[in-house]
């Protein structure tokens, strides 16, 4: 093949060498496997082409490069370097680019460099190699990589777990399709959010601790959906390095349905299907906890074993469907008449058990509370059952076993309560019995006392007694009386106030009793209005803490004042110091309102209760009554004498009347006079006698 290389004429030694070795250079270039060709940088005319170019594209010398080496092009190929501007100096910098030939569809890697030809022309010398095969391999690799990524995406999206990738700052950078579905977001909304934006507040501390592990075992936590709803999930995570960056891949499995099933299974295991009450298994667990708590606190609790009387008759005569309705209603009533903190369970059949905790640290008080709770249940069970237009009558028998830190096991207590229940049945049913006969007797006696007291109040069988209060001037002149409730019972005679007043407090009867005393006091004031000797006497009555806590207390007294139009300064309301422990702001408001109306207010049993004297400054009281216990010991115990002297001085300093109660001897009276006391009450001046006397 004739060489197409044209050499310019030159006279230097290098040019001479080129001319002498033209055939050698031509041989080397023609046999080279790649393309070598030179193009006029201005006209784009091909000045030289080696054998590889000629064999591939024909004799292209003298032709425009983009016409000869491409198909259908009227300008230089993309990527081909443009000629540098004339002012730019020549550079031997190589420019590299790829080009897919439009004639043979093969891809070439080309290197081009601008040079100054010896005759002064600018040329671009280009060398190219065929990289079609390499590009095909790269394409295959890229396709395989893309297919792998698609497969990976498909697999991650097919899993039931939500996958979230976090960066080093615990910010979301990528999610699969499942994670947004679980959390209620779109994928774009999740990006950039903190990991803890998806964790419910109650689980954040736990998650903080767990994620410190680079590869943590699966754990449960509560998560937060976009709408604010909370659900349970199993989480697991692992720290990885990707392209030199630390990331964490976290997997979320929604187990809310599993949790619901667990709760359902637990409910079936621990609750009775018919009544929805806890069953025997649940009761045993709670009873164990209650026994442990009682051992720690020393407080008494109680176990009430309830059996419906003659329930079998309903089942046998009316059928189990009706029997089930009766059981459901009985369960509802038992639950209604127990405290929220009490555990009510269906033990089996027509048997129910109620667990009472923290009744009292005192056995007698715990006994009474347990008995009262049982009586409420019995009364509720005895109300007729109207089912399917039929009126059924039922009663119950209840056995009670008290327990504290020294009690036996669960089985022992259930056995005791069960035995007491059968004792109640043997006693005629519709009754309550304690496992301990002594406690049973005490509870029955207290219940009988309360029942008879209620009847006595309703039938106004109580009487008012009056004890005089005297002043030190005018020869021990009476200036008032204290009215005291007395109970002359037809069967037991005069029942001491130390017995029936506490019973009234415990049972709530103190409210109607106090109202009766208040009304009687007002009527007595009206009765004495025209009595020359008694019209200016002041009447003192005791007001209980429960009365004073009653929201209508002040309104009730005000209503009496408006109805009877008596002189309010002649009525003194005595309250014990314990009232000051209750709701100080409310008490202050009530005291102030009563003083505005003109009533006298007295603190009874002063010195035995409230430890702070600040209330003497804050409360508008008018009188202090020194408790009889201090007066009784005053003449034989110097410490008591000092206390009495101090109380008198305190009252005088605050401008209050001071009444010494329980004065029984002349020695006590003389000693009190010497201390400056001017008002007295006690057997020395008169015992309580009926008001009519």
C-alpha positions as CSV (number, residue, x, y, z in Angstrom):
1,X,0.0,0.0,0.0
2,X,1.3,3.4,-1.0
3,X,2.0,5.6,2.0
4,X,-0.3,8.5,2.4
5,X,2.1,10.3,4.7
6,X,3.4,13.6,3.2
7,X,6.5,15.1,4.8
8,X,7.3,18.8,4.4
9,X,10.6,19.9,3.0
10,X,13.2,20.7,5.8
11,X,16.9,21.1,6.0
12,X,17.8,20.2,9.6
13,X,19.2,16.9,10.7
14,X,16.0,15.6,12.2
15,X,14.2,16.1,9.0
16,X,16.9,14.4,7.1
17,X,16.5,11.4,9.4
18,X,12.7,11.3,8.9
19,X,13.1,11.5,5.1
20,X,15.7,8.7,5.1
21,X,13.6,6.4,7.4
22,X,10.2,7.2,5.9
23,X,9.5,3.6,4.9
24,X,10.4,2.3,8.4
25,X,7.9,4.8,10.1
26,X,5.3,4.0,7.5
27,X,5.6,0.3,8.2
28,X,5.3,0.7,12.0
29,X,2.2,3.0,11.7
30,X,0.5,0.9,9.2
31,X,0.8,-2.3,11.2
32,X,-0.3,-0.7,14.5
33,X,-3.6,-2.1,15.7
34,X,-5.1,1.3,16.5
35,X,-6.1,4.2,14.4
36,X,-3.5,7.0,13.8
37,X,-4.5,9.9,11.7
38,X,-3.7,13.6,11.3
39,X,-6.3,16.3,10.6
40,X,-5.8,19.9,9.5
41,X,-7.0,21.8,12.5
42,X,-8.5,24.6,10.4
43,X,-10.1,22.7,7.4
44,X,-10.7,19.3,9.2
45,X,-9.0,17.7,6.1
46,X,-7.5,14.3,6.8
47,X,-3.7,14.7,6.0
48,X,-2.6,11.3,7.1
49,X,-4.3,7.9,7.9
50,X,-2.5,4.7,8.8
51,X,-3.5,1.3,7.6
52,X,-6.0,0.5,10.3
53,X,-8.0,3.6,9.3
54,X,-7.8,2.8,5.6
55,X,-8.8,-0.8,6.2
56,X,-11.8,0.3,8.2
57,X,-13.1,3.4,6.4
58,X,-11.3,3.3,3.0
59,X,-8.9,5.9,1.6
60,X,-9.9,8.9,3.5
61,X,-6.8,11.2,3.0
62,X,-7.9,14.5,1.6
63,X,-11.4,14.2,2.9
64,X,-13.1,16.1,5.7
65,X,-12.9,14.0,8.8
66,X,-16.5,14.1,10.0
67,X,-17.7,13.2,6.4
68,X,-15.3,10.4,5.9
69,X,-15.3,8.8,9.4
70,X,-19.0,9.3,10.3
71,X,-22.3,9.0,8.5
72,X,-24.5,11.9,7.9
73,X,-22.6,14.5,9.9
74,X,-22.0,18.1,8.8
75,X,-20.0,19.2,11.9
76,X,-17.3,17.8,14.1
77,X,-18.2,14.9,16.3
78,X,-19.3,15.3,20.0
79,X,-16.3,15.1,22.3
80,X,-13.8,16.0,19.6
81,X,-11.6,18.8,20.9
82,X,-12.1,22.2,19.1
83,X,-9.0,23.9,17.8
84,X,-7.4,26.3,20.4
85,X,-7.7,30.0,19.5
86,X,-4.7,31.4,17.6
87,X,-3.5,33.4,20.6
88,X,-3.3,30.3,22.8
89,X,0.2,28.8,22.8
90,X,0.7,25.3,21.6
91,X,0.3,22.6,24.3
92,X,1.2,18.9,24.3
93,X,-1.8,18.3,26.6
94,X,-3.7,15.2,25.5
95,X,-7.5,15.3,25.2
96,X,-9.3,12.0,25.7
97,X,-12.9,11.1,24.7
98,X,-15.1,8.3,23.6
99,X,-17.0,8.1,20.4
100,X,-19.4,5.5,19.0
101,X,-18.9,5.4,15.2
102,X,-22.1,5.9,13.2
103,X,-20.7,3.8,10.3
104,X,-19.8,0.6,12.0
105,X,-21.4,1.2,15.4
106,X,-18.2,0.4,17.2
107,X,-16.9,2.5,20.1
108,X,-13.4,4.0,20.1
109,X,-11.3,5.6,22.8
110,X,-9.6,8.6,21.1
111,X,-6.6,10.7,22.2
112,X,-6.0,14.0,20.5
113,X,-3.2,16.6,20.6
114,X,-2.7,19.9,18.7
115,X,0.7,20.3,17.1
116,X,2.4,22.8,14.8
117,X,3.4,21.2,11.6
118,X,6.8,22.1,10.1
119,X,5.2,24.0,7.3
120,X,3.4,26.2,9.8
121,X,0.0,24.6,9.7
122,X,-1.9,23.5,12.8
123,X,-2.8,19.9,12.9
124,X,-4.5,17.5,15.3
125,X,-2.9,14.2,15.7
126,X,-5.4,11.6,16.9
127,X,-4.9,8.0,18.0
128,X,-7.8,5.7,18.6
129,X,-8.4,2.1,19.8
130,X,-11.4,0.0,19.5
131,X,-13.0,-0.5,23.0
132,X,-16.3,-2.0,21.8
133,X,-15.7,-5.2,23.6
134,X,-14.8,-3.5,26.8
135,X,-17.9,-1.3,26.6
136,X,-20.0,-4.3,26.1
137,X,-18.4,-5.9,29.2
138,X,-19.0,-2.6,31.2
139,X,-22.6,-2.6,30.0
140,X,-23.1,-6.2,31.1
141,X,-21.6,-5.4,34.5
142,X,-23.8,-2.3,34.8
143,X,-26.9,-4.3,33.8
144,X,-26.0,-7.0,36.3
145,X,-25.5,-4.3,39.0
146,X,-28.9,-2.7,38.1
147,X,-30.6,-6.1,38.1
148,X,-29.0,-6.8,41.5
149,X,-30.3,-3.5,42.9
150,X,-33.7,-4.1,41.5
151,X,-33.7,-7.6,43.0
152,X,-32.5,-6.1,46.3
153,X,-35.2,-3.5,46.2
154,X,-37.8,-6.1,45.4
155,X,-36.7,-8.3,48.2
156,X,-36.6,-5.5,50.8
157,X,-40.0,-4.3,49.7
158,X,-41.4,-7.8,49.8
159,X,-40.5,-8.3,53.5
160,X,-43.1,-7.7,56.2
161,X,-40.6,-5.5,58.1
162,X,-40.1,-1.8,57.6
163,X,-36.5,-1.0,56.9
164,X,-35.1,2.4,57.7
165,X,-31.5,3.5,57.1
166,X,-30.2,6.2,59.4
167,X,-27.0,8.3,59.1
168,X,-24.5,9.0,61.9
169,X,-26.9,11.6,63.3
170,X,-29.8,9.1,63.5
171,X,-31.5,10.9,60.6
172,X,-33.5,8.9,58.1
173,X,-31.8,8.7,54.7
174,X,-33.6,5.8,53.0
175,X,-36.6,3.5,53.6
176,X,-38.2,0.6,51.9
177,X,-41.9,0.6,50.8
178,X,-43.0,-1.1,54.0
179,X,-41.8,1.4,56.6
180,X,-44.0,4.3,55.4
181,X,-47.0,2.0,55.3
182,X,-46.4,1.0,58.9
183,X,-45.8,4.5,60.2
184,X,-48.4,6.3,58.1
185,X,-45.9,8.6,56.2
186,X,-44.9,9.0,52.6
187,X,-41.3,8.0,51.9
188,X,-40.3,11.6,51.3
189,X,-41.9,12.7,54.6
190,X,-39.7,10.3,56.5
191,X,-36.4,11.4,55.0
192,X,-34.5,13.7,57.4
193,X,-36.6,12.8,60.5
194,X,-34.9,11.7,63.7
195,X,-35.2,8.1,64.7
196,X,-36.9,9.2,67.9
197,X,-39.6,11.0,65.9
198,X,-41.0,7.5,65.3
199,X,-40.7,6.3,69.0
200,X,-43.6,6.8,71.5
201,X,-42.6,8.9,74.5
202,X,-43.1,6.0,76.9
203,X,-40.4,3.9,75.1
204,X,-37.8,6.5,74.3
205,X,-35.7,6.0,77.4
206,X,-35.6,2.2,76.7
207,X,-34.7,2.7,73.1
208,X,-31.9,5.2,74.1
209,X,-30.3,2.5,76.2
210,X,-30.7,-0.3,73.6
211,X,-29.3,1.5,70.5
212,X,-26.0,2.0,72.2
213,X,-25.3,-1.6,71.0
214,X,-23.9,-1.8,67.5
215,X,-25.8,-5.0,66.9
216,X,-28.7,-5.3,69.2
217,X,-31.0,-8.3,69.7
218,X,-34.6,-7.8,68.8
219,X,-36.6,-6.0,71.4
220,X,-40.1,-4.6,71.9
221,X,-41.0,-0.9,72.0
222,X,-44.0,1.3,71.4
223,X,-43.9,3.4,68.2
224,X,-45.7,6.5,67.0
225,X,-47.5,6.8,63.8
226,X,-47.9,10.1,61.9
227,X,-51.5,10.5,63.2
228,X,-50.2,10.2,66.8
229,X,-51.5,6.7,67.4
230,X,-49.2,4.3,69.3
231,X,-48.5,0.7,68.4
232,X,-46.2,-2.1,69.6
233,X,-43.3,-3.2,67.4
234,X,-40.3,-5.4,67.5
235,X,-37.2,-3.5,66.6
236,X,-33.7,-4.6,65.6
237,X,-30.8,-2.7,64.2
238,X,-27.2,-3.0,63.1
239,X,-24.4,-0.5,62.5
240,X,-22.7,-0.8,59.1
241,X,-20.1,1.1,57.1
242,X,-20.9,2.2,53.5
243,X,-18.5,4.0,51.4
244,X,-16.6,5.1,54.5
245,X,-19.8,6.4,56.2
246,X,-21.4,4.9,59.3
247,X,-25.0,4.0,58.9
248,X,-27.6,2.1,60.9
249,X,-30.1,-0.3,59.4
250,X,-33.2,-0.6,61.5
251,X,-36.0,-3.1,61.0
252,X,-39.5,-2.6,62.3
253,X,-42.1,-5.4,62.7
254,X,-45.6,-4.3,63.6
255,X,-46.9,-6.6,66.4
256,X,-50.0,-4.7,67.4
257,X,-52.2,-7.5,66.3
258,X,-50.1,-10.0,68.1
259,X,-50.3,-7.9,71.2
260,X,-54.1,-7.7,70.8
261,X,-54.2,-11.5,70.6
262,X,-51.9,-11.8,73.6
263,X,-54.3,-9.5,75.6
264,X,-57.3,-11.5,74.4
265,X,-55.6,-14.8,75.5
266,X,-54.6,-13.2,78.8
267,X,-58.1,-12.0,79.3
268,X,-59.4,-15.5,78.6
269,X,-56.8,-16.9,81.0
270,X,-57.5,-14.4,83.8
271,X,-61.2,-13.4,83.4
272,X,-64.5,-15.2,83.6
273,X,-66.2,-15.3,80.2
274,X,-69.7,-14.9,81.5
275,X,-69.4,-12.1,84.1
276,X,-66.2,-10.5,82.8
277,X,-64.9,-10.5,86.4
278,X,-61.4,-11.8,87.2
279,X,-61.3,-15.5,87.8
280,X,-59.8,-17.7,90.5
281,X,-56.3,-17.7,88.9
282,X,-56.3,-13.9,88.8
283,X,-57.5,-13.8,92.4
284,X,-54.8,-16.1,93.6
285,X,-52.1,-13.8,92.1
286,X,-53.6,-10.6,93.6
287,X,-54.1,-12.3,97.0
288,X,-50.4,-13.2,97.0
289,X,-49.5,-9.5,96.3
290,X,-51.9,-8.3,99.0
291,X,-50.4,-10.6,101.6
292,X,-46.9,-9.4,100.8
293,X,-48.1,-5.8,101.0
294,X,-49.8,-6.4,104.3
295,X,-46.6,-7.9,105.7
296,X,-44.7,-4.7,104.7
297,X,-47.3,-2.2,105.9
298,X,-48.9,-4.0,108.8
299,X,-52.3,-3.0,107.6
300,X,-55.3,-5.4,107.7
301,X,-57.1,-6.6,104.6
302,X,-60.2,-8.8,104.2
303,X,-61.3,-11.7,102.1
304,X,-65.1,-11.9,101.5
305,X,-66.4,-15.2,100.3
306,X,-69.9,-14.8,98.8
307,X,-72.4,-17.5,97.9
308,X,-75.8,-16.9,96.4
309,X,-78.5,-18.5,98.5
310,X,-80.8,-21.0,96.7
311,X,-79.3,-20.2,93.3
312,X,-79.6,-23.8,92.3
313,X,-83.3,-23.6,92.4
314,X,-83.3,-20.9,89.7
315,X,-81.1,-23.0,87.5
316,X,-83.2,-26.1,88.0
317,X,-86.6,-24.4,87.5
318,X,-85.9,-21.6,85.0
319,X,-82.9,-23.0,83.1
320,X,-79.2,-22.1,82.8
321,X,-79.9,-19.2,80.5
322,X,-81.9,-17.4,83.2
323,X,-79.3,-18.5,85.8
324,X,-76.5,-16.9,83.7
325,X,-78.4,-13.6,83.6
326,X,-78.9,-13.7,87.3
327,X,-75.1,-14.3,87.8
328,X,-74.3,-11.4,85.5
329,X,-76.5,-9.0,87.4
330,X,-75.2,-10.3,90.8
331,X,-71.7,-9.7,89.6
332,X,-72.6,-6.1,88.5
333,X,-74.1,-5.3,91.8
334,X,-71.1,-6.7,93.8
335,X,-68.8,-4.6,91.6
336,X,-71.0,-1.5,92.0
337,X,-70.9,-1.7,95.8
338,X,-67.2,-2.2,96.3
339,X,-64.3,0.3,96.1
340,X,-62.4,0.8,92.8
341,X,-59.3,-0.5,94.6
342,X,-61.0,-3.8,95.6
343,X,-60.7,-7.0,93.5
344,X,-64.0,-8.7,92.7
345,X,-63.7,-12.2,91.2
346,X,-66.0,-15.0,90.2
347,X,-64.6,-18.0,92.1
348,X,-66.8,-20.5,90.3
349,X,-70.5,-21.4,89.9
350,X,-72.5,-18.9,92.1
351,X,-69.5,-18.1,94.3
352,X,-67.7,-14.7,94.3
353,X,-64.7,-13.5,96.3
354,X,-64.0,-9.8,97.1
355,X,-60.4,-8.9,98.2
356,X,-60.2,-5.8,100.3
357,X,-56.8,-4.2,101.0
358,X,-55.6,-1.5,103.4
359,X,-58.6,-1.5,105.6
360,X,-56.8,-0.2,108.7
361,X,-53.8,-0.9,110.9
362,X,-56.2,-1.4,113.8
363,X,-58.0,-4.8,113.9
364,X,-61.3,-3.4,115.3
365,X,-61.5,-0.7,112.6
366,X,-60.6,-3.2,109.9
367,X,-63.3,-5.6,111.2
368,X,-65.9,-2.9,111.1
369,X,-65.0,-1.7,107.5
370,X,-65.0,-5.3,106.2
371,X,-68.4,-5.9,107.9
372,X,-69.9,-2.7,106.4
373,X,-68.6,-3.7,102.9
374,X,-70.2,-7.1,103.3
375,X,-73.5,-5.6,104.4
376,X,-73.7,-3.3,101.4
377,X,-73.2,-6.3,99.1
378,X,-75.9,-8.3,100.9
379,X,-78.4,-5.4,100.6
380,X,-77.6,-5.0,96.9
381,X,-78.0,-8.8,96.3
382,X,-81.4,-8.8,98.0
383,X,-82.9,-6.3,95.6
384,X,-85.4,-8.2,93.3
385,X,-84.0,-9.4,89.9
386,X,-86.3,-8.5,87.0
387,X,-85.3,-10.9,84.2
388,X,-87.5,-11.7,81.2
389,X,-90.6,-10.3,83.0
390,X,-90.0,-12.5,86.0
391,X,-89.2,-11.2,89.5
392,X,-86.6,-13.3,91.2
393,X,-85.6,-13.0,94.8
394,X,-82.1,-13.9,96.0
395,X,-80.0,-13.4,99.0
396,X,-76.3,-14.1,99.8
397,X,-74.2,-15.6,102.5
398,X,-70.8,-14.0,103.2
399,X,-67.8,-15.3,105.1
400,X,-65.0,-12.9,106.0
401,X,-61.4,-13.7,106.8
402,X,-59.1,-10.9,107.9
403,X,-55.4,-11.0,107.2
404,X,-52.3,-9.0,108.0
405,X,-48.5,-9.6,108.1
406,X,-48.9,-12.7,110.3
407,X,-51.6,-14.5,108.2
408,X,-51.2,-17.8,106.4
409,X,-51.1,-18.7,102.8
410,X,-53.6,-18.0,100.0
411,X,-55.1,-21.4,100.5
412,X,-55.5,-20.9,104.2
413,X,-57.3,-17.6,103.8
414,X,-59.6,-18.9,101.2
415,X,-60.4,-21.9,103.4
416,X,-61.1,-19.6,106.4
417,X,-63.4,-17.4,104.4
418,X,-65.2,-20.4,102.9
419,X,-65.7,-21.9,106.4
420,X,-67.1,-18.5,107.6
421,X,-69.5,-18.5,104.6
422,X,-70.9,-21.9,105.6
423,X,-71.3,-20.6,109.1
424,X,-73.4,-17.8,107.7
425,X,-75.5,-20.3,105.8
426,X,-76.0,-22.4,108.9
427,X,-77.1,-19.2,110.7
428,X,-80.1,-18.9,108.3
429,X,-78.5,-17.3,105.2
430,X,-78.5,-13.6,104.1
431,X,-76.0,-12.9,106.8
432,X,-72.3,-12.2,107.4
433,X,-69.9,-14.2,109.6
434,X,-66.2,-13.8,110.5
435,X,-63.9,-16.7,110.7
436,X,-62.9,-15.3,114.1
437,X,-65.9,-15.6,116.5
438,X,-64.7,-12.7,118.7
439,X,-64.5,-10.4,115.7
440,X,-67.9,-11.7,114.5
441,X,-69.4,-10.7,117.9
442,X,-67.9,-7.3,117.8
443,X,-69.0,-6.6,114.2
444,X,-72.5,-7.7,115.0
445,X,-72.7,-5.6,118.1
446,X,-71.5,-2.5,116.2
447,X,-73.9,-3.2,113.4
448,X,-76.8,-3.5,115.8
449,X,-75.8,-0.3,117.6
450,X,-75.7,1.6,114.3
451,X,-79.1,0.2,113.3
452,X,-80.7,1.2,116.6
453,X,-79.0,4.6,116.6
454,X,-80.4,5.3,113.1
455,X,-83.9,4.4,114.2
456,X,-83.5,6.5,117.4
457,X,-82.5,9.6,115.3
458,X,-85.3,9.0,112.8
459,X,-87.9,8.7,115.6
460,X,-86.3,11.5,117.6
461,X,-85.7,9.3,120.6
462,X,-82.5,11.1,121.6
463,X,-82.6,13.8,124.3
464,X,-80.7,17.1,124.8
465,X,-78.9,17.7,128.1
466,X,-77.5,21.0,129.2
467,X,-74.4,21.7,131.3
468,X,-73.9,25.2,132.7
469,X,-71.0,27.4,131.9
470,X,-70.2,30.0,134.5
471,X,-68.1,33.1,134.8
472,X,-65.8,34.1,137.8
473,X,-67.6,37.3,138.4
474,X,-71.0,37.7,140.0
475,X,-70.8,34.7,142.3
476,X,-70.3,32.0,139.7
477,X,-73.1,33.3,137.5
478,X,-74.3,31.2,134.6
479,X,-73.7,32.9,131.3
480,X,-74.5,29.9,129.0
481,X,-74.9,26.2,128.5
482,X,-73.5,23.5,126.4
483,X,-76.1,21.2,124.8
484,X,-75.1,17.6,124.7
485,X,-76.9,14.7,123.0
486,X,-77.9,11.7,125.2
487,X,-79.4,8.4,124.1
488,X,-81.8,6.8,126.6
489,X,-82.3,3.4,125.0
490,X,-85.4,1.4,126.0
491,X,-83.5,-1.9,126.2
492,X,-80.0,-1.0,127.3
493,X,-80.7,2.2,129.3
494,X,-78.6,5.3,128.9
495,X,-75.9,4.6,126.3
496,X,-72.8,6.7,126.9
497,X,-71.8,9.3,124.2
498,X,-68.3,7.8,124.1
499,X,-70.0,4.7,122.5
500,X,-72.6,6.1,120.2
501,X,-70.9,9.3,119.0
502,X,-67.9,7.3,117.4
503,X,-70.4,4.9,115.8
504,X,-72.3,7.9,114.4
505,X,-69.0,9.2,112.9
506,X,-68.1,5.9,111.3
507,X,-71.5,5.3,109.8
508,X,-72.2,8.8,108.6
509,X,-75.1,9.2,111.1
510,X,-73.3,12.1,112.6
511,X,-74.8,14.3,109.8
512,X,-78.5,13.8,110.7
513,X,-77.6,13.7,114.4
514,X,-75.7,17.1,114.1
515,X,-78.6,18.6,112.2
516,X,-81.0,17.5,114.9
517,X,-78.8,19.0,117.6
518,X,-78.5,22.3,115.7
519,X,-82.3,22.6,115.2
520,X,-82.9,21.8,118.8
521,X,-80.4,24.5,119.9
522,X,-82.1,27.1,117.7
523,X,-85.5,26.2,119.1
524,X,-84.2,26.4,122.6
525,X,-82.9,29.9,121.9
526,X,-86.3,30.9,120.7
527,X,-87.9,29.3,123.7
528,X,-85.7,31.4,126.1
529,X,-86.2,34.7,124.2
530,X,-88.8,35.9,126.8
531,X,-87.2,34.3,129.8
532,X,-85.8,37.1,132.1
533,X,-83.0,34.8,133.4
534,X,-82.1,32.8,130.3
535,X,-82.7,35.2,127.4
536,X,-79.0,36.2,127.2
537,X,-77.6,32.8,127.8
538,X,-75.3,31.5,125.1
539,X,-75.8,28.0,123.8
540,X,-72.8,26.0,122.7
541,X,-73.1,22.9,120.5
542,X,-70.5,20.5,119.1
543,X,-70.1,20.4,115.3
544,X,-68.3,17.4,113.9
545,X,-65.6,17.6,111.2
546,X,-67.9,15.7,108.8
547,X,-70.6,18.3,109.3
548,X,-68.2,21.2,108.7
549,X,-66.8,19.5,105.6
550,X,-70.4,19.3,104.2
551,X,-70.7,21.8,101.3
552,X,-74.1,23.0,102.6
553,X,-73.0,23.5,106.2
554,X,-72.9,27.3,106.1
555,X,-75.9,27.5,103.9
556,X,-77.9,25.3,106.3
557,X,-77.0,27.5,109.3
558,X,-77.8,30.6,107.3
559,X,-81.2,29.2,106.4
560,X,-82.0,28.5,110.0
561,X,-81.0,32.1,110.9
562,X,-83.3,33.5,108.3
563,X,-86.2,31.2,109.3
564,X,-86.1,31.6,113.1
565,X,-84.5,35.1,113.3
566,X,-82.7,34.4,116.5
567,X,-79.7,36.3,117.8
568,X,-76.6,34.6,116.2
569,X,-74.3,35.9,118.9
570,X,-76.0,33.5,121.3
571,X,-75.0,30.4,119.4
572,X,-71.5,29.1,119.7
573,X,-70.3,26.4,117.4
574,X,-67.6,24.2,118.9
575,X,-65.2,22.3,116.6
576,X,-62.3,20.1,117.6
577,X,-58.8,21.0,116.5
578,X,-58.8,18.1,114.0
579,X,-61.0,20.2,111.7
580,X,-58.0,22.5,111.1
581,X,-56.2,19.6,109.4
582,X,-58.8,19.6,106.6
583,X,-58.6,21.9,103.6
584,X,-57.4,25.1,105.4
585,X,-58.6,27.5,102.7
586,X,-62.1,26.1,102.7
587,X,-62.2,26.1,106.5
588,X,-61.0,29.7,106.7
589,X,-63.7,30.7,104.3
590,X,-66.5,29.0,106.3
591,X,-65.2,30.4,109.6
592,X,-65.1,33.9,108.1
593,X,-68.6,33.6,106.7
594,X,-70.1,32.4,110.0
595,X,-68.3,35.2,112.0
596,X,-69.7,37.7,109.5
597,X,-73.2,36.4,110.4
598,X,-72.4,36.9,114.1
599,X,-71.9,33.4,115.4
600,X,-69.3,32.5,118.0
601,X,-66.7,29.9,117.0
602,X,-64.9,27.8,119.6
603,X,-62.0,25.4,119.4
604,X,-62.9,22.5,121.6
605,X,-60.3,20.2,123.4
606,X,-57.6,22.8,122.8
607,X,-54.1,21.4,123.1
608,X,-54.9,17.8,122.1
609,X,-54.9,18.0,118.4
610,X,-53.5,20.4,115.9
611,X,-49.8,21.2,116.6
612,X,-49.5,24.6,115.0
613,X,-50.8,27.8,116.7
614,X,-50.8,29.7,113.4
615,X,-54.5,29.2,113.0
616,X,-55.2,31.4,116.1
617,X,-54.0,34.3,114.0
618,X,-55.7,33.3,110.8
619,X,-59.0,32.0,111.9
620,X,-61.8,34.3,113.3
621,X,-62.4,32.2,116.4
622,X,-63.7,33.7,119.6
623,X,-63.1,31.0,122.2
624,X,-60.7,28.3,123.3
625,X,-61.8,25.4,125.5
626,X,-59.0,23.8,127.5
627,X,-59.4,20.0,127.4
628,X,-60.5,18.3,130.7
629,X,-57.5,16.0,130.6
630,X,-55.2,19.0,131.3
631,X,-57.5,20.4,134.1
632,X,-57.8,17.0,135.8
633,X,-54.0,16.6,136.1
634,X,-53.2,20.2,136.8
635,X,-53.1,20.0,140.6
636,X,-51.0,16.9,140.7
637,X,-48.6,17.4,137.7
638,X,-46.6,20.6,137.5
639,X,-46.1,20.1,133.7
640,X,-49.9,20.1,133.1
641,X,-50.2,23.2,135.3
642,X,-47.6,24.9,133.1
643,X,-49.5,23.9,129.9
644,X,-52.8,25.2,131.3
645,X,-51.1,28.5,132.3
646,X,-49.6,28.8,128.8
647,X,-53.0,28.1,127.1
648,X,-54.7,30.7,129.2
649,X,-52.0,33.3,128.4
650,X,-52.2,32.5,124.7
651,X,-55.9,32.9,124.6
652,X,-55.8,36.2,126.5
653,X,-53.0,37.5,124.2
654,X,-55.2,36.8,121.2
655,X,-58.3,38.4,122.9
656,X,-60.2,35.1,123.1
657,X,-62.5,33.8,125.8
658,X,-60.9,30.8,127.5
659,X,-63.1,28.1,129.0
660,X,-61.7,25.5,131.3
661,X,-63.6,22.2,130.9
662,X,-63.9,19.3,133.4
663,X,-63.5,21.4,136.6
664,X,-64.6,19.1,139.4
665,X,-62.9,20.4,142.6
666,X,-62.5,23.6,144.4
667,X,-58.7,23.2,144.3
668,X,-58.9,23.1,140.5
669,X,-61.2,26.1,140.4
670,X,-59.0,28.2,142.7
671,X,-55.8,27.3,140.8
672,X,-57.5,28.3,137.5
673,X,-58.6,31.6,139.0
674,X,-55.1,32.3,140.1
675,X,-53.9,31.7,136.6
676,X,-56.4,34.3,135.2
677,X,-59.1,32.0,133.8
678,X,-62.5,33.5,134.0
679,X,-64.9,31.0,132.4
680,X,-65.5,27.4,133.6
681,X,-67.5,24.2,132.9
682,X,-67.6,21.0,134.9
683,X,-69.3,18.9,137.6
684,X,-68.3,21.4,140.3
685,X,-70.9,23.8,138.9
686,X,-73.4,21.3,137.5
687,X,-73.8,18.0,135.8
688,X,-75.5,17.7,132.4
689,X,-79.3,17.6,133.0
690,X,-82.3,17.5,130.6
691,X,-83.0,20.8,129.1
692,X,-86.5,20.8,130.5
693,X,-85.0,20.7,134.1
